[in-house]
Amino acid sequence: MSVHSEAIMNQKFFEMIKLLKIYLNHFPKDEKFALCLSIRNTAYEVFYLITESQKRYYKKTSLTNLDIKHEQLRMKIYLANELGYFNFKNGRREDGVDGRHKYLSISKLIDEIGRMIGAWINKLKEQLKKEKLNQ
């Protein structure tokens, strides 16, 4: 992964976390210290693993952990959508709130980050293949 693509991944992550922070603040009050906190922690762990993967010389394990943590984040967001938590505003369910739009906007960013992680993993696999052929 080039320095430029690392910067793009970081930028996408920051965009996602800012939007996620806004949406999580509107979740039901009884979920503030349950699913909401779990989503927030998982998002931060994704960031830690992105940073770790960018700095490690041997990236295979770090990228695998990043891919797993990213999928956990995706599934927690999906669960929140299925439970209708994106239809809340200020901790209360409101009829005029379009939860679908919120879910799709955050999901789009998560998917973009996922594609970047997948491309990074594929590039690493290609590099490892080339190294084996050169030995």
C-alpha positions in Angstrom: 0.0 0.0 0.0 1.5 3.3 -1.0 1.7 6.4 1.2 -0.9 8.0 -0.9 -3.4 5.2 -0.4 -2.6 5.0 3.3 -3.6 8.7 3.5 -6.8 8.1 1.6 -7.7 5.2 4.0 -7.0 7.4 7.0 -9.1 10.2 5.5 -12.0 7.8 4.9 -11.8 6.5 8.4 -11.9 10.0 9.9 -14.9 10.8 7.7 -16.6 7.6 8.9 -15.8 8.1 12.6 -17.1 11.7 12.6 -20.4 10.6 11.0 -20.6 7.6 13.3 -20.1 9.9 16.4 -23.1 12.0 15.4 -25.3 9.0 14.7 -24.4 7.2 17.9 -25.3 10.2 20.0 -28.9 9.7 18.9 -29.2 6.1 19.8 -31.7 5.1 22.5 -30.5 6.0 26.0 -30.6 2.4 27.1 -28.1 1.5 24.4 -25.6 4.2 25.2 -23.4 1.8 27.3 -24.2 -1.3 25.4 -24.3 -1.6 21.6 -23.4 2.1 21.1 -20.2 1.8 23.2 -19.3 -1.5 21.5 -19.6 0.1 18.1 -17.5 3.0 19.1 -14.8 0.8 20.7 -14.7 -1.5 17.6 -14.4 1.6 15.3 -11.4 2.7 17.4 -9.9 -0.8 17.3 -10.2 -0.6 13.5 -8.2 2.6 13.6 -5.6 1.1 15.9 -5.2 -1.8 13.5 -5.0 0.4 10.4 -2.1 2.3 12.1 -0.4 -0.9 13.2 -0.7 -2.4 9.7 0.8 0.7 8.2 3.8 0.5 10.5 4.6 -3.2 10.7 7.2 -4.7 8.4 5.4 -8.1 8.4 1.7 -7.2 7.8 -0.1 -10.5 7.3 -1.3 -11.0 10.9 -2.1 -7.3 11.4 -4.1 -7.2 8.1 -6.0 -10.3 9.0 -6.9 -8.9 12.4 -7.9 -5.6 10.7 -10.1 -7.4 8.3 -11.9 -9.3 11.1 -12.4 -6.2 13.2 -13.7 -4.3 10.2 -16.3 -7.1 9.6 -17.3 -7.0 13.3 -17.9 -3.2 12.9 -19.9 -3.8 9.8 -22.1 -6.4 11.5 -22.7 -4.2 14.6 -23.8 -1.4 12.4 -26.1 -3.8 10.6 -27.5 -5.0 13.9 -28.2 -1.4 15.0 -30.0 -0.8 11.8 -32.1 -4.0 12.2 -33.0 -2.9 15.7 -34.1 0.5 14.3 -31.6 2.6 16.2 -30.9 4.9 13.3 -34.6 6.1 13.5 -33.9 7.7 16.8 -33.1 11.4 17.5 -31.9 12.6 20.9 -32.5 9.1 22.4 -36.1 8.9 21.3 -37.8 7.3 18.3 -39.1 9.9 16.0 -41.3 9.4 12.9 -39.7 12.1 10.8 -36.2 10.6 11.1 -35.0 8.6 8.1 -32.9 5.8 9.5 -32.4 4.3 6.1 -30.4 7.3 4.9 -28.2 7.3 8.0 -27.5 3.6 7.7 -26.7 3.8 4.0 -24.4 6.8 4.5 -22.4 5.1 7.2 -22.5 1.8 5.5 -21.1 3.3 2.3 -18.1 4.6 4.2 -17.5 1.3 6.0 -17.7 -0.5 2.6 -15.2 1.8 1.0 -12.8 1.1 3.9 -13.4 -2.6 3.5 -12.5 -2.4 -0.2 -9.3 -0.7 0.7 -8.4 -3.3 3.2 -9.2 -6.1 0.7 -7.0 -4.4 -1.9 -4.2 -4.1 0.7 -4.5 -7.8 1.5 -4.5 -8.8 -2.2 -1.4 -6.7 -2.8 0.3 -8.3 0.1 -0.6 -11.8 -1.2 0.8 -10.9 -4.6 4.0 -9.7 -3.0 4.4 -12.9 -1.0 3.8 -14.9 -4.2 6.5 -13.0 -6.1 8.9 -13.5 -3.2 8.3 -17.3 -3.2 8.9 -17.4 -7.0 12.1 -15.5 -6.7 13.6 -17.9 -4.1 
